[in-house]
Amino acid sequence: MRVLLQRVTSARVLVGDEIVGHIDPAEHDVPHGLVALVGATHSDTADTARALADKIWRLRILEGERSAADLGAPILVVSQFTLYAETRKGRRPSWSAAAPGPVAEPLVAIFTEALRTFGASVAQGRFGAHMRVELTNDGPVTLMVEL
């Protein structure tokens, strides 16, 4: 699995005109939250999803070199199969490294549930939907996280 992780001051996901998920760190009395764009590949497992969620939860990229676990910062999870795009050859990306929906959807759900188990306040997008993600990246801080 891969997560493109962004430190944000706010974020939301819309499907059509409906807000399906949002985070506002100020509601949690913290200056930042995280947006986790999550992609899965064919070899990923439930253990991979849980381990990556733990890594994200404890990654020290928030104010004062603290983690979401330290501060109780909220996390917005959005499925993102395009993180596995192959773009080295030609001009048309290949998606063959991305896990198909029936494999990826449960892995993203396990990732999200693991964050909740750790105590995270989690919002999420809608798997498979055409989503509009709006966020204010702070820093900017954007990291690619893989196990």
ABEGO torsion letter per residue (X at the ends): XBBBBBBBABBBBBBEABBABBBBAAAAGBABBBBBBBBBBAABBAAAAAAAAAAAAABBABBGGBBAAAAGBBBBBBBBAAAABBAABEABBBAAABBBAAAAAAAAAAAAAAAAAAGBBBBBBBBGBBBBBBBBBBOBBBBBBBX
